[in-house]
Amino acid sequence: VFVIMLPIKLKTGDPIKAWEAGLTWVCIQSFVLMIGGFIGRWVRKVTPRAALLGALAGVSITFISMRPALMMYLTPGIGLVCFVLLMANWFGGVRFYRGLPAGLIAIIVGAIIAWGSTLFGLNYGGMSLAGLTESFTHFGFRVPLPVIGHVFSGFEYLGVLLVTAIPFGIYDLVEAIDNVESAAAAGDSFPTTRVLCADGVISFLGCLMGNPFILAVYIGHPGWKAMGGRIGYSMATGVMVIALCWLGIVPVILALVPVVAILPILLYIGMLIGSQAFQETPSRHAPAVILALVPNLAAWAVGMVKGTLNATGATLNDELLGKLSNEGVLFHGLEVLGSGAVLAGLVLAAMTVFIIERQLWRAAAFAAVGATLTFLGFMHGERIGFAESPSVAASYLLVALTLAALAKWAPPPPRPPEPAHAHS
């Protein structure tokens, strides 16, 4: 929306052109995912689990958990009550009337609180009879039609699209690999290549039908599984989404149920993903998990600062950067650290794991990979290209040389094998 479609819309003034650019962007990304599917299994094999799950935990804490948590505290009378109902059932094992699912109970209770306050003139939750009445005007049957011509029309912006589509495709690829690893840690192993290729194929079909958003392997597998979700849950979800969209029912649901009653589910998923990174890895790898979180925290902070600047109409210049720095907001540092956050977190955590395990040659190899990815703009840079962040790339290379020198001339003693029961 902000990186592809909005700039094209502002440049051309044509929303159709912007949408076509989005379709072409997904088309390119889908092939990145399909091609990446054939190297995904190798990436999982050579990368420590703490790095994979730690990078995923960074995404879950920042981009899944934070906004729901903030919105819950904007309307705490609904958000916190619904959150406690979910935790009581999913964590505490409390059973509701006739075994009704906690998610449904939270929605009902949240709607009762919101509509009850509306009847008393408090409007706590933003519900209104006028909004509910207006939502019914969206009813109707809408058949999705292929838009292949529009996909090809977007290729006129290919030069602009490749700058972001490829790094975003790599980003999605790594996150998908992390999600497959997360599912395996929860006891469900899926073939990596097949999963990633399916992700790319279905994304490609989606763009041919007019969807300008890349699809993704489900994040939060342990959370959905803990709720009781199985393959039937995913299939039912797909059928429900299709039916709700085709018939125009989504606006009615949004006008009937306060969103804040549903958002705690995302916070719950974030909690499970974050905790899994510690529970399914050796306790001595905990520092690596923490380090994997840091780039995502930086990326989230960049989004908050940019959102603030956009809202105020301020222009980011040297004077403003200086003022931010004086207030402790090192914005340029946040940008460098947070760009390509999933890849950066994975590389840093993998280096840390191998240092902890006293396998310095492997740590050096990951540092060299970090140098290469940074030099090409996949990490610590806003776009792909050569020497996008040369100082950071050179720094990773120096780290690789340092670790290699330590491995050759001052190798640490090998770590004794850990007893089988010594996992955290």
Summary of the structure (lengths in Angstrom):
residues: 424
radius of gyration: 23.5
end to end distance: 41.2
largest distance: 76.2
contacts: 1410
relative contact order: 0.14
helix: 74%
strand: 0%
